[in-house]
Amino acid sequence: MHWIRRLVFRGAWLDQRVKEGELDIVFDPDTHAFGYVQPERDADPIELSREPSWARLAYRR
C-alpha cells in the first residue's frame, strides 16, 4: 500500500508541474524512454526515484 501511495503522489506531482510549465516531457531516442526536463534550467533533466519492483513478491508461494 505504501508504494501505491507513493506512485500516485509522484504521478500527481509530475502532472501538476507539467501543467504549470515547470517541467517538459521529452523522448530520448537512444534509450526509447520518456523523461522530464526543466525548461528554465537549460532543459536540465530531473532524476526521479526508481519505481518499485514487485519481482521479489510476484512469484512468492
HELIX and SHEET records of a PDB file:
HELIX    1   1 HIS A    2  LYS A   19  1                                  18    
HELIX    2   2 PRO A   39  ARG A   41  5                                   3    
HELIX    3   3 ALA A   55  ALA A   58  1                                   4    
SHEET    1   A 3 ASP A  24  ASP A  28  0                                        
SHEET    2   A 3 ALA A  33  GLN A  38 -1                                        
SHEET    3   A 3 ASP A  44  PRO A  45 -1                                        
END                                                                             
